[in-house]
Amino acid sequence: MALILGILLLAVVFGFVGVLVKGLLWLLVIGVVLFVAALLFGGVRLGRGRGGGR
């Protein structure tokens, strides 16, 4: 869980820097990719934990 939160925090930081510094638009793209990857990774981990405990 801490890994997911760390990746989300990193994505938000990259996103803000990418928006504030117009020349660094690629940081915004990296932030969005990290955000989506963290959401997918967290969804897979939560989905796997739910199905196994019957």
VENTA-V356821 format. One record per backbone hydrogen bond with DSSP energy under -0.5 kcal/mol. CO is the residue of the C=O (numbers start at 1). NH is the residue of the N-H. E is the energy in kcal/mol with one decimal. If there is no record, write none. Layout:
# VENTA-V356821
co={CO | CO}
nh={NH | NH}
e={E | E}
This chain:
# VENTA-V356821
co={1 | 2 | 3 | 4 | 5 | 6 | 7 | 8 | 9 | 10 | 11 | 12 | 13 | 14 | 15 | 16 | 17 | 20 | 21 | 22 | 24 | 24 | 25 | 25 | 26 | 27 | 28 | 29 | 30 | 31 | 32 | 33 | 34 | 35 | 36 | 37 | 38 | 39 | 40 | 41 | 42 | 43 | 44 | 45 | 46 | 47 | 48 | 50 | 52}
nh={5 | 6 | 7 | 8 | 9 | 10 | 11 | 12 | 13 | 14 | 15 | 16 | 17 | 18 | 19 | 20 | 21 | 22 | 24 | 25 | 27 | 28 | 28 | 29 | 30 | 31 | 32 | 33 | 34 | 35 | 36 | 37 | 38 | 39 | 40 | 41 | 42 | 43 | 44 | 45 | 46 | 47 | 48 | 49 | 50 | 51 | 52 | 53 | 54}
e={-2.1 | -2.4 | -2.3 | -2.4 | -2.4 | -2.4 | -2.3 | -2.2 | -2.3 | -2.6 | -2.3 | -2.5 | -2.5 | -2.5 | -1.8 | -2.7 | -2.4 | -0.8 | -2.1 | -0.6 | -1.4 | -0.7 | -0.5 | -1.6 | -2.3 | -2.4 | -2.3 | -2.4 | -2.6 | -2.2 | -2.4 | -2.5 | -2.5 | -2.1 | -2.4 | -2.7 | -2.6 | -2.2 | -2.3 | -2.1 | -2.4 | -2.3 | -2.2 | -1.6 | -1.4 | -1.4 | -0.9 | -0.6 | -0.9}
